[in-house]
Amino acid sequence: MRGALVTLFLLGGCASLMPTDEARQIATEPGDGIAVQRPGPTPPTVQVPQARQGALTDREMAMARVAWRYFENNYQPTTGLVNAVDGYPSTTMWDTASYLGGMVAARELGMVTKREFDDRLVRMIKTLNTLDLYRGELPNKAYNTLNAAKVDYGNTPGEIGYSALDLGRFLIWMWIIKERYPEHAPGIDAAILRWNFCNVLDEFGTMYGAIGSGDQPTQYLQEGRLGYEEYAAKGFQLWGFHTERASKPEPYDLMNIYGIDIPYDSRDPRKLSAHSYVVTESFALDGIEFAWDHPWDRETGSEGFSHLWMADFAQRVYAVQEARYLDTGIITARTEHQLDKAPYFVYDTVYTDGYAWNTISEKGEYMPQYAAVSIKGAIGLWVLWDTPYTDLLFEHIADLYNPEKGFYEGIYENGTGLINTYTSNNNGILLEALAYKAFGKLARRHPWNPPSRWEKALNDEFSPYLGRCLPSKHSCPTCRSCPDCN
C-alpha cells in the first residue's frame, strides 16, 4: 500500500492508552480495536465459503520456488533488505513486510535452510537497529536497499515522512516472526523499541502518517481508508496499542453492484484529497494472515471468524468480482498493482470515487487501459475461496512467470499481454497465500509465552521508553505529554 496518505487533522497530543491486559478483557465486537464497549456483532449476511487448505501440490510448490527466485535475485547482503521492484535498489516498509512474509513461507515450505533464513534475518535486524529514522520518530517511507539510507520515492537521498499503513503491515510481520522464531525476538524488540509512537496514534486510536522533507515542518495527517486502515491497525494492536477509531468500519456506505452491496469508505475525497479504494489486497491479506480473526483471538478455529464484519466485507468484494465475470466474461481480480510504464502504479479498483471498476493513478487520473488481473489478487481469492470461479482464476495466472525472475505483476484485462515487471509485494503475497494453504492463518501465537524484551519494557514503570508513547500497563497519564516524547 503506497501513496494512500490523506488529509485530515493535525495531531493534538500524545496517546493516552488503556492498560493492555484490561483492554483484552473487555474487548468486544464488531472489531473496533480494543478497550471500547460496543454493541454486539451483526452476523455476516453473506456466507464465506471454505478456504483451500492442505499440502501443496507439485505444481504449487513449483510456483513457490519461482516466486522465491525474485527474493534471491533482489537480496542486498550489505543491509539484508530486498528491492521492492526488480533491479531497483529501493524499498518501503510495506514491501519489506512482503519480503518477510515470503521468507517465512520459503522457510516453512522447506525452500531455504535454517542457516540461510537466520543469516538473512540477522542482517536485516542489524539494519533495523541502526536505521536512520525519520526525524528520530519512525522509519522513513523509503530506503535505499544498498546502504539503508533514507530516500524519497525516486531513490534520491533525503527523508519524506512515514506511512502508518506501511508500518502497520511491517509490525504484523515483525510480530509473526517473533512468535514463530522467538530466538530472533530480542533483536526485533530492540529495533521496535527505538521507535517513537507519540505521533502515529492519538488518544482516540486514530492512525497518522507524516509528511516532511528538508527544512519543512512535519505534517501529521490521518491515514487509511476502509479495508487498509483496519488491516494495518491490527499490526499496532498485536504490539498492544489501542486503535479504536482506526479499527472501526465507520464511516462507510454501500454501493450496489450486480445486486451486491459493496462497502466503501464514505469520507469525501473532494474535501480530504484522499481516494477510497475498494480492492482485493487489504481484505485478502487480512484473510491470509488473520483468517479474519481479531489479533488477540486465541480461540476461534479455522471454521469461524471472530472479526465478523471484516469477513463479511471480504466476501462481498470477492462475490462482486465473480459476478462481473459471470455477466461480462471478463476475468476479474482487482487490486493495486505496479506497471512497466508511466505512471508505474495504479489503483485498479472494484469501486472508487463514485464508479465501479475504476482504474486510476495516484493523482486520480482515469486509466482503464491498465486494468488487469493482478497475480497477488487472483492468488488471494483462489486460496480463500474454493470455488469454480477461483479455479478459473488460478488457471489464468498460475503460469505467468519468468522462471529466472519470478511472477509477472499481472495480465491486462484488454488482452494486451503481461505487465512486464516483478515486485516484492506480488511475489511475497503469492508465497504467503501458498503458506496459508499449507499451514492455515499465519499470525499465530507461540504455544507458550516466551520472555520478551518488549513486554519487560511495558511492565517497567521507570522504563526510559515510556516517553515514546508505548502501550503502558501502568496508569501514567503524565508520562506521555508531548514535550517529553523526544
C-alpha positions in Angstrom: 0.0 0.0 0.0 1.6 3.2 -1.1 0.5 6.7 -1.6 -2.6 6.4 0.4 -2.0 9.4 2.7 -5.0 11.6 3.3 -5.6 15.0 4.7 -7.5 15.4 7.9 -6.2 16.6 11.3 -3.0 17.8 12.8 -2.1 15.9 15.9 -3.1 17.5 19.1 -1.4 15.3 21.7 0.3 12.0 22.6 -1.6 8.8 23.0 -3.3 8.1 26.3 -3.7 4.4 26.3 -5.6 1.9 28.5 -3.7 -0.9 30.2 -3.2 -3.7 27.8 -4.4 -6.7 29.9 -7.5 -4.8 30.9 -8.2 -4.0 27.3 -8.1 -7.6 26.3 -10.6 -8.5 29.0 -13.3 -6.0 27.9 -12.7 -6.2 24.1 -16.0 -6.5 22.2 -17.2 -6.8 18.7 -17.6 -5.5 16.0 -13.9 -5.4 15.5 -13.4 -1.9 16.8 -9.9 -2.1 18.3 -9.7 -2.9 22.0 -11.0 -1.3 25.2 -14.2 0.0 23.6 -17.6 -1.3 24.7 -19.8 -1.5 21.7 -23.0 -3.3 20.7 -22.8 -7.0 19.7 -21.9 -8.0 16.2 -24.1 -8.1 13.2 -23.7 -11.6 11.8 -22.4 -11.8 8.2 -25.2 -11.6 5.6 -23.1 -13.5 3.1 -21.7 -16.9 4.0 -17.9 -17.2 3.4 -17.1 -20.5 1.7 -14.4 -22.9 2.6 -10.8 -21.8 2.0 -8.3 -24.1 0.3 -6.3 -26.0 2.9 -3.8 -28.8 2.6 -0.4 -29.8 1.4 0.9 -28.1 -1.7 0.8 -30.0 -4.9 3.9 -30.3 -7.0 2.6 -27.5 -9.3 2.0 -25.2 -6.3 5.5 -26.0 -4.9 7.0 -25.1 -8.3 5.1 -21.8 -8.2 6.5 -21.1 -4.7 10.1 -21.7 -5.9 9.6 -19.4 -8.9 8.3 -16.6 -6.6 11.2 -17.1 -4.2 13.6 -16.6 -7.1 12.6 -12.9 -7.0 14.0 -12.6 -3.5 17.1 -14.5 -4.4 17.8 -12.0 -7.3 17.0 -8.8 -5.4 18.6 -9.5 -2.0 21.1 -7.0 -0.8 23.5 -8.7 1.7 25.0 -5.5 2.9 21.7 -4.5 4.5 19.6 -7.6 4.5 17.0 -5.6 2.6 15.4 -6.6 -0.7 14.5 -4.4 -3.7 10.8 -3.6 -3.9 10.9 -3.7 -7.7 13.3 -6.0 -9.7 16.7 -4.4 -10.1 15.7 -1.1 -8.4 17.6 -0.6 -5.1 14.8 0.9 -3.0 12.1 -0.4 -0.7 9.3 0.7 1.6 8.3 -0.9 4.9 5.2 -2.4 3.2 7.3 -4.1 0.6 9.8 -5.2 3.3 6.9 -6.8 5.1 6.0 -8.7 1.9 9.6 -9.9 1.7 9.4 -11.1 5.3 6.1 -12.9 4.5 7.8 -14.5 1.5 10.8 -15.5 3.6 8.8 -17.1 6.3 6.8 -19.0 3.7 10.0 -20.2 2.0 11.5 -21.4 5.3 8.4 -23.3 6.3 7.9 -24.8 2.9 11.4 -26.1 3.1 12.9 -24.0 0.3 15.5 -22.3 2.4 17.6 -23.8 5.2 17.5 -22.5 8.7 21.0 -21.2 8.2 20.1 -19.1 5.2 16.9 -17.9 6.9 18.8 -16.9 10.1 21.5 -15.2 8.1 19.0 -13.1 6.1 17.1 -12.2 9.2 20.1 -11.3 11.4 21.4 -9.0 8.7 18.0 -7.3 8.4 17.6 -7.0 12.2 21.0 -5.4 12.4 20.0 -2.8 9.8 16.7 -2.1 11.6 18.7 -1.5 14.8 20.9 1.1 13.1 18.3 2.5 10.7 18.2 6.3 10.5 14.6 7.1 11.4 12.5 10.0 10.1 13.4 12.9 12.5 14.1 10.3 15.2 10.5 9.1 15.2 9.8 6.1 12.9 11.1 4.5 9.7 11.1 6.8 6.7 8.7 5.9 3.8 11.6 4.6 1.6 15.2 3.4 2.0 18.0 2.6 -0.4 18.5 -1.1 -0.1 22.2 -0.9 -0.8 23.1 1.3 2.1 19.9 1.7 4.1 19.9 5.5 3.6 16.7 7.4 3.7 15.4 8.3 0.3 12.4 9.7 -1.5 10.3 7.6 -3.9 12.8 8.5 -6.7 15.6 6.9 -4.6 17.2 10.3 -4.1 18.8 10.8 -0.6 16.5 12.6 1.9 13.6 12.0 4.1 9.9 12.3 3.2 8.0 11.2 6.3 6.4 7.9 7.3 3.3 5.8 6.4 1.2 4.5 9.2 -0.3 1.8 6.9 3.2 0.6 5.8 4.3 0.5 9.4 1.2 -1.4 10.5 1.9 -4.1 7.9 5.5 -4.2 8.9 4.6 -4.6 12.6 2.4 -7.6 11.7 5.3 -9.4 10.2 7.7 -8.4 13.0 5.2 -9.9 15.4 4.7 -13.1 13.3 8.4 -13.7 13.2 8.8 -13.1 16.9 6.1 -15.7 17.7 7.3 -18.3 15.2 11.0 -17.8 15.8 11.5 -16.5 19.4 15.2 -16.8 19.0 15.1 -13.6 16.9 12.7 -11.8 19.3 15.4 -9.9 21.3 16.8 -8.2 18.2 13.3 -7.4 16.8 12.1 -6.0 20.1 15.3 -3.8 20.3 14.5 -2.4 16.8 10.9 -1.6 17.6 11.8 0.0 21.0 13.8 2.6 19.0 10.6 3.9 17.6 8.7 6.8 18.9 4.9 6.2 18.7 3.7 9.5 20.1 2.6 11.0 16.7 1.4 7.9 14.9 -1.6 7.2 17.1 -3.6 9.6 19.1 -5.8 9.1 22.2 -8.7 8.0 20.1 -6.8 5.3 18.3 -6.6 7.2 15.0 -3.6 6.5 12.8 -1.5 9.3 11.4 1.2 9.3 8.7 3.8 12.1 8.4 5.0 14.2 5.6 8.1 16.3 5.7 11.4 17.0 3.9 14.3 19.4 4.1 13.5 22.2 6.5 9.8 21.8 6.2 7.9 21.2 9.4 6.3 17.8 9.7 2.6 17.5 8.9 0.8 14.6 10.6 -2.2 13.5 8.6 -4.9 11.0 9.3 -4.1 7.9 7.2 -6.1 5.0 6.0 -9.5 4.1 4.4 -11.8 1.1 4.8 -10.0 -2.2 4.4 -6.4 -1.0 4.5 -6.9 1.1 7.6 -8.4 -1.8 9.7 -5.8 -4.3 8.4 -2.8 -2.0 9.3 -4.3 -1.2 12.7 -4.0 -4.9 13.5 -0.2 -4.5 13.4 -0.3 -1.9 16.1 -2.8 -4.0 18.1 -0.5 -7.0 18.1 2.1 -4.9 19.9 -0.5 -3.7 22.5 -1.6 -0.4 21.1 -5.3 0.7 21.0 -6.6 1.6 17.6 -10.3 2.3 18.3 -11.1 4.7 15.5 -8.7 3.2 13.0 -10.3 -0.2 13.6 -13.9 0.9 13.2 -15.5 0.2 9.8 -17.4 3.6 10.1 -17.8 5.8 8.3 -18.8 3.7 5.4 -21.6 3.4 2.9 -22.8 0.8 0.4 -22.8 0.8 -3.4 -24.9 -1.9 -5.1 -23.1 -3.6 -7.9 -24.6 -6.7 -9.6 -27.0 -6.9 -6.7 -24.3 -7.0 -4.1 -23.9 -4.2 -1.5 -20.2 -3.2 -1.7 -18.9 -1.3 1.4 -16.8 1.7 0.8 -15.3 4.5 2.9 -17.7 7.4 2.8 -15.3 10.2 3.7 -15.5 12.7 0.9 -12.4 12.6 -1.3 -13.2 16.1 -2.7 -12.7 17.6 0.8 -9.9 15.3 2.0 -7.9 14.8 -1.1 -7.9 11.1 -0.5 -9.4 8.4 -2.6 -11.3 5.5 -1.1 -10.3 2.3 -2.9 -12.2 -0.9 -2.7 -9.6 -3.5 -3.8 -8.8 -7.2 -3.1 -5.5 -6.8 -1.4 -6.4 -5.5 2.1 -9.2 -8.0 2.6 -7.2 -10.9 1.3 -4.2 -10.1 3.5 -6.5 -10.0 6.5 -7.8 -13.4 5.5 -4.4 -15.0 4.8 -2.6 -13.6 7.9 -5.5 -13.4 10.4 -8.2 -15.7 8.9 -10.5 -12.7 9.6 -10.0 -13.0 13.3 -9.2 -10.3 15.8 -5.4 -10.1 16.5 -5.9 -11.2 20.1 -8.1 -14.2 19.2 -6.7 -17.4 20.6 -9.8 -19.4 20.4 -11.6 -19.2 17.0 -11.0 -22.3 14.9 -10.5 -22.4 11.2 -14.2 -22.7 10.5 -15.1 -19.4 12.1 -14.2 -15.8 12.1 -14.1 -13.6 15.2 -13.8 -10.4 13.1 -17.2 -10.8 11.6 -17.7 -7.6 9.6 -14.3 -7.9 8.0 -15.1 -11.5 6.9 -18.5 -10.2 5.6 -17.0 -7.3 3.7 -14.3 -9.5 2.2 -16.9 -11.9 0.9 -18.7 -9.1 -0.8 -15.5 -7.9 -2.5 -15.0 -11.5 -3.7 -18.6 -12.1 -4.8 -18.9 -8.9 -6.9 -15.8 -9.9 -8.9 -17.2 -13.3 -9.6 -20.5 -11.6 -10.6 -18.7 -9.3 -13.1 -17.1 -12.3 -14.8 -20.4 -14.1 -15.0 -22.0 -11.0 -16.6 -19.3 -9.9 -18.9 -16.9 -12.8 -19.4 -14.0 -10.6 -18.1 -11.9 -12.5 -15.7 -11.6 -10.2 -12.7 -9.2 -9.9 -9.7 -8.8 -6.2 -9.0 -6.3 -4.6 -6.7 -3.5 -2.0 -6.7 -0.5 -3.0 -8.9 2.7 -1.8 -10.5 3.1 -1.1 -14.2 6.0 -1.4 -16.5 5.4 2.1 -17.9 4.3 5.5 -16.6 2.6 6.2 -14.2 4.1 2.9 -12.9 1.4 2.3 -10.3 -2.4 2.3 -10.4 -5.2 1.6 -8.1 -7.2 -1.0 -10.0 -10.4 -1.0 -8.1 -13.8 -2.6 -7.6 -15.1 0.8 -6.7 -13.7 4.3 -6.1 -14.7 7.9 -6.5 -18.3 7.1 -7.5 -17.5 4.5 -10.2 -17.4 0.7 -10.3 -14.3 -0.9 -11.9 -12.5 2.4 -11.8 -8.7 2.3 -12.6 -6.9 5.4 -11.5 -3.4 6.7 -10.9 -2.3 8.1 -7.6 -3.3 11.5 -8.9 -6.8 10.2 -9.7 -6.4 10.1 -13.5 -8.7 7.6 -15.2 -6.6 4.9 -16.8 -8.9 2.0 -17.9 -6.2 0.7 -20.3 -4.2 -0.5 -17.3 -7.0 -2.6 -15.7 -5.5 -6.1 -15.1 -5.9 -9.4 -13.4 -3.4 -9.0 -10.6 -1.4 -12.1 -9.7 -1.5 -11.4 -6.0 -5.2 -10.5 -6.1 -6.0 -13.7 -8.0 -4.0 -16.0 -5.8 -5.5 -14.4 -2.7 -9.0 -15.0 -4.0 -8.1 -18.6 -5.0 -6.7 -19.6 -1.6 -9.5 -18.0 0.4 -12.5 -19.0 -1.7 -12.6 -22.6 -3.0 -15.0 -22.1 -5.9 -15.2 -22.9 -9.6 -14.5 -19.2 -10.4 -11.2 -19.2 -8.4 -10.3 -22.5 -10.2 -10.5 -20.5 -13.4 -8.6 -17.6 -11.9 -5.8 -20.0 -10.9 -5.5 -21.4 -14.4 -5.4 -17.8 -15.7 -2.4 -16.8 -13.7 -0.6 -19.9 -12.5 1.9 -20.0 -15.3 2.5 -16.3 -15.8 6.1 -16.2 -14.7 9.7 -15.9 -15.8 11.5 -18.9 -14.2 14.6 -16.7 -13.7 12.8 -13.6 -12.3 9.6 -14.6 -10.6 5.9 -13.9 -11.3 4.8 -11.1 -13.5 2.7 -8.3 -11.9 -0.4 -9.3 -13.8 -2.1 -9.6 -17.2 -4.1 -6.8 -18.8 -7.9 -7.3 -19.0 -8.0 -5.9 -22.5 -5.8 -8.7 -24.0 -2.7 -6.6 -24.5 -0.5 -9.0 -22.6 1.5 -9.2 -19.4 2.6 -6.4 -17.0 6.3 -7.0 -17.6 7.6 -6.1 -14.1 8.4 -8.1 -11.0 7.9 -6.9 -7.4 8.5 -7.9 -3.8 4.8 -7.3 -2.9 3.4 -9.5 -5.7 5.8 -12.4 -5.1 5.7 -12.1 -1.4 1.9 -12.2 -1.2 1.9 -15.2 -3.6 4.2 -17.1 -1.2 2.1 -16.0 1.8 -1.1 -17.4 0.1 0.6 -20.8 -0.6 1.8 -20.9 3.0 -1.7 -20.2 4.2 -2.9 -23.2 2.1 -0.3 -25.4 3.7 -0.4 -24.1 7.3 -3.5 -22.0 7.9 -3.5 -18.5 9.2 -0.1 -17.0 9.6 -0.5 -14.7 12.7 -0.5 -17.4 15.3 0.8 -17.0 18.9 3.7 -19.1 20.1 2.3 -22.1 22.1 3.9 -20.8 25.3 4.8 -17.3 26.3 8.5 -16.7 25.8 10.1 -13.8 27.8 10.0 -10.6 25.8 12.2 -7.5 26.0 9.2 -5.6 24.7 6.9 -6.9 27.4 9.6 -6.1 30.0 9.8 -2.5 28.8 6.0 -2.2 29.1 6.0 -3.6 32.6 8.7 -1.2 33.8 7.2 1.9 35.2 10.6 3.5 35.2 11.4 2.5 31.6 13.2 5.1 29.6 11.0 4.0 26.7 7.8 5.4 28.3 8.4 8.8 26.7 8.0 7.2 23.3 4.3 6.5 24.0 4.5 2.7 24.2 1.3 1.0 25.4 1.6 1.1 29.1 0.4 -1.4 31.7 0.5 1.4 34.3 -1.7 4.4 34.8 0.6 7.1 33.8 -1.2 10.0 32.1 1.5 12.5 32.8 4.3 10.4 31.3 3.0 10.9 27.8 2.9 14.6 27.4 4.3 15.6 24.1 7.1 17.7 25.4 8.6 14.6 26.9 8.2 12.5 23.8 11.6 13.1 22.3 
